[in-house]
Amino acid sequence: MRHGGITVTVIVPAHNEEEGLPATLESLARQTVPPDRVIVVDDGSTDRTGEVASGFGATVLRPPRNLGSKAKAQNYALPHCDTALVLAVDADTVLAPDYIERITPAFDDPQVVIAAGNVQTRHTRTVWERGRSVEYLFGFHWHRPIQNRANSPMVCSGCCSAFRRDVLVASGGFPERTIVEDMDYTWSRQIEGRKAVYVGAAMAWAADPETLTYLRKQVWRWMAGFCQNVRLHTGRLVTRKPLLAVWVLLALVEILTAPLWWAAPFVAAATTPASLPSTLAWWLSAELAFTIPPLAYAAHRRKLPLARVLLNIPCVYPTKVVNLYYAWKALIVELLLVPLGLSQGLTVYEKGRAPTPCAAG
């Protein structure tokens, strides 16, 4: 039964998603509370994306040219939405069958204008996917619930966020001024006094970068977008949403101090070579003490084998190196060079996955 009579339109922006799109559309077709309409924006695809979408009964919209970003593709579909809620779903994301059923009750509170669920990795085949799986388990079972209890989520994930349509339209649609529309919208509406909500029981699985090449593209977009939002919103965050400003400050402090933490064992060894084994043991113990308990809790919640989760911990460190490199690059480019007029910052939207091969025939 549809919760409170709330109606839902799903927007799926898709560029060359012939292979991955069916799983997304199948997950939408299996919803215990089916959406009223599914719109696929075939954004300049050169494969059979549009035909695949039509085969699943979706409404297919084709812009006259590639729009160049997810937000622009979503805005192209927005005038075709007349339901109470708009659910934005990435073309590589699979929703649990009860996702819509679990996300819609959040909007019983009239102040809630955006809500998103718990995102985990669809695949754990490569080092990068396994590292990301650890990050997601930690973030969505530790950071997000704390932020949600404090009524100040840092971001409602753009791969599966539900929006109150009238507010979305009145605010100008999906933000196009930064490279990460989900964080921009989450911060903007909270600054206005509206609510963003994390719904941990609503599950979604996203396809993450399989290779270093595409992980770098995705992380650079995320980090640059975060810093773009810091540049855009900091003043109003401090005065109108101070607790969210605290989370942002903690994230910046973590970026700035991470090199010191990573270098600590080697600095200690350089000054006192004999202390290297004990220093490394202390450092590793501290790392595991902060990492294992949240992961054990997450594994319990997700009913995952704990041993399998723990075996993925070493994979998170190569991912952390990539995160840290692009976080510092974003700080320099977006918070220093852009204000000085020496750079335009990141303006080109690039997907974090390689194009899927077209089917033969």
N, C-alpha and C positions, 0 to 999 in steps of 0.2 A: 504494500500500500504506500502511495506517495505521502511523504511526511508533510502534514499541514497543507496539502494541496500545492506545494511549491513546484514550479515548473523549471526545467533545466534544458539549456542548449549547450552542446559540447562543440568547442572549436578546436580543430586539429590542424595546425599549420604544417605543411609537408612539402619538402623539396627533395625530389628523387628518393622517395621512400617506398618504392614498389615492394621490396623484400620485407621491410620491417613493419609496414603499416598494417598488414592483416592481423597480426597479434594484438595491436592496439584496438582495432575495430572489433575484433572478436571479443575482447574484454569488455567493450562498451555494450555489445549485443547481449552479453551474459549478465548484465546488471540486474540485481533483484528489484531495484527501482529504475526502470529504463528511462533514459533521457527522452525528452519530447522531440529532439532533433539533433542530428549530428552533422556538422558542417566541416568539410575538409577543404582547406585552402591549398589548391595545387599551385604552388608558388614557383612558376617557371620550370617545372620538372621536364626533364628530357627522357624520362622513362615512362612506365605505365601507371604512375601514381594515381592519376585521375580515374583511369579505368578500374583499378583495384578498388578505389573508394566507392565508385558507382556500383560495383558488384556487391558491396555490403549495404547498399541502400542509403548511403550518405548523400547529402547535398554537396555537390562539388562546385566550388567557385574558382575561376581561373583569372587572376589579374592579367592585364595586357602585357606585363613584363615582370621579371623577378623583382620583388620589392626589397630584398636585401636584408631583412631582419625578421625575427619572429614577431616582434611587437607590431610591425607594419602589416604583416600577414593577418594577425589577429584583428587589427583595426579594420582591415578590409572586410572581414566577416561580421563585425559588430553591428552594422546597420541591418543585417538580416536576422538579428536576434530580437525576439519580443517576449522572452520568458523572464521570470523573476531572477533566475540565476544564470550565469555563464560559467561553464566549466572549461578551463583551458587545459588541454592535454597534449603533450608532445607526441610526435609520431613514433617515438621509440619507447614509449612508456606503456606499461600494462597495469591496469587497475584490478584490484581484488573485486570479486563479484558484488560485494556489498559496499563498495566505495561511496557511491552516491547516497545510498541509504544511511551511511554513517556520517557523511559530511554535511548533509542538509540540516540536521537538527541544530547545528551551530548558529544558523541564521534565525532561530527563534528569538535570539537577542537582537533587537532592531539596530543596535549599535555595531554589530558585526558586519563588516563589508567585504572581508576576504578570509578564506579558510583553506587550509591545505593539510594533507595527511602525512603519513610516515613513508618516506621514500627509501627503498633499499635497492641494492644492485641486482640486476636480472642474471648476470653471468659472473662467474669467478674463475675464468680460464687462464688469464694472464696475470703477471705480477701486478700490473696497474689496476686491473679490475679487482684483484684480491685486496690490494692496498685501499682502494676506494670503499670496498665492503666494510673494512674496519672503520674507516672514517664515518661512514653512514651509520653503522651500528652505534658508535660512540655518540655522534652528534644528535641522532634522532631519538636516543633513549636517555640522554644526559642533558645536553645543552638545551634542546628544544623544549622539553617538559619544564625545565627550570624557568626559561624565558616566558613560557606560556602561563605558568603559575603567577609570574610577576606582571602579567598582562602587557608584555612588551616583546613579542617575537621579533627576531632579527630579520627573518625573511619567510614568506610563504612560498614554497618552492613552485617555480613557474611551470614545472612539468605536470602539475596536477592541482592547480589552485581553482577554487570556486569563488566567483565574484558576485556581489549584489549588482545586477545590471544597471539599475537606474543611477546608482552612485558612480559606477564605472563610466557610464555615458556622460554624466554631468561633469565629471572630472577630466574629460577629454579623451577617454579611452585608455588603452594600454600605453604607458609612457614610452616615448621614442627618443627622449633627450639623453638617456644613458644607454649603455650597452647591456644592462641587466634590468629589464623592465619589472621583474618580480620584486626585487629589493626596493626599487624606486617607489613602486606603488605601495608596498607594505609600510615603508617609512612615511610617505606622504600622507596616507590616510590616518596613521596614528598621530602624526603631528596635528592633524585637524581635530583630534579628539575621538575618532572612530576606533573600532577594535579590529585587530587581526587575531586569528585563532589557529592554533595547531591542534589537529585531531589525531592523536596517536593511534587510534584503533582503525583508522581508514588507511589501508595499505596500498602502496603503488610500488612498482619495480621499474627502474630506468636502466636503459642500456648505456653503460659508461665507456669511456675510451679504452680501446684494446691495446693501443700502441703509445709509445712515448710521444710520437709526432702529434697525435690528436689529443693526448692528455695536455700537452703544452698549450695547444690552441684553446682548449676549454678553460684551463686554469688561468691563462692570461686574460681571457674574457671575464672570468669571475672576479679576479683580483682587480683588474682595471675598473670594472663596474662598481665594485665595492668602494674604491677610492673616488670614483666619480660621484657616488652618492655621499661620501664623506664631505667632499668639496661643496656639493650642492645643498646639503641639509644640516650640517653641523650646528650652525647658529640657532636654527629653529628647534633642533632636537634638544639642545641644552635648555632652552627656555620653556618648551612646550611638552617634551617627552623625555625628562631627565634620566629615567631608568633605562630607556633604550639607548640614550647617549652613553650610559655607563657600559653597556655591552659593547658598543662601538669602540669606546676607549680601551676596554680590556682586549679587544681584538687587535687594535693598533699596538698596544703594549706588548702583546704576544709576538707580533711580527718583529718589533724592534729588539726584543730581548732574546728571541730564539737563537740567533747566532752565538750569543754569549753562552747560552745553555749548552749548545752543541759543541762549542769549543772548550768548555770548562775542563773536561778530562785531559785534553791535549795541552792546555795551558799549564795545568797542574803538573803534568808529566815533564814539560819543558823546564819548569823551575825546580822540580824535584823528581828526577827520572825514576828513582826507586819506588815512587808512590803510584806509578801508572796502574798496576794491577788493582790496588785497593781503590783508587779513584774511579776506575772503570766499573768496578763492582758496585761502588756507591751510586754512581750515575745510573747504571742499569737497574739497580734496585728501586731507585726513585722513579724511573720511567715506568717500570712494571707496576709499582704500587699505585700510580695514578691511572694506569691503563687497564689493568686486568679486572678490577671490581666492576667498573661500568660495562665492560664487555661481557663479563659473566652474567650480569643482570640482563643485558640486552639479549644474550643467547637464551636465557631462561624465558624471557618474554616472547621471543620469536620461535621457541621450541627448536633451537638449532643445537647440534652437537657441540659442546663446549670445546672439545679437542680441536675440531675443525676450525672454529673461530680463532682459537689461540695460535694455531699453526699459521694463520694468515698475518699475525702481528709483524713478523720481519718484513713483509711486503709493504707495510705502511710507510717505512722509512724512505725508500726511494721516492714515494709519492710526496712525502713531506719535504724532501729536497726540492722537488719541482714547485711545490706550493710556496716555499720560502723564497726561491729565486724570483718567481713572478710577483710575489707580494712586495718584495723590495723594489722590483722594477716598476710596479704600479705606484708605489709611494713616490718614487723619483719622478716618473713621467706625469702622473695625474695630479699630484699634490705639490710639485715643485715646478716642473717645466711648463705645464699648461698655464698655471697662474702667471708665470713670467712671460708668456707668449712665445715660448720656444718650441712648443709642440701642440698639436691638436688633440693629442691623446688617442685612445683606441676608438675608432668610429666604424670599423668594418666588422660585421658580424660573421664569424666563422663557426661552423659546426664542430663539435668535439668528437665526431666519428667519421671514419672513411665512408665514402659512398658505397652502398651495398651493391654487389654485382647483379646485373640484370639477368633474369631467367632466360635460359636458352629457348629458342623457338621463334 
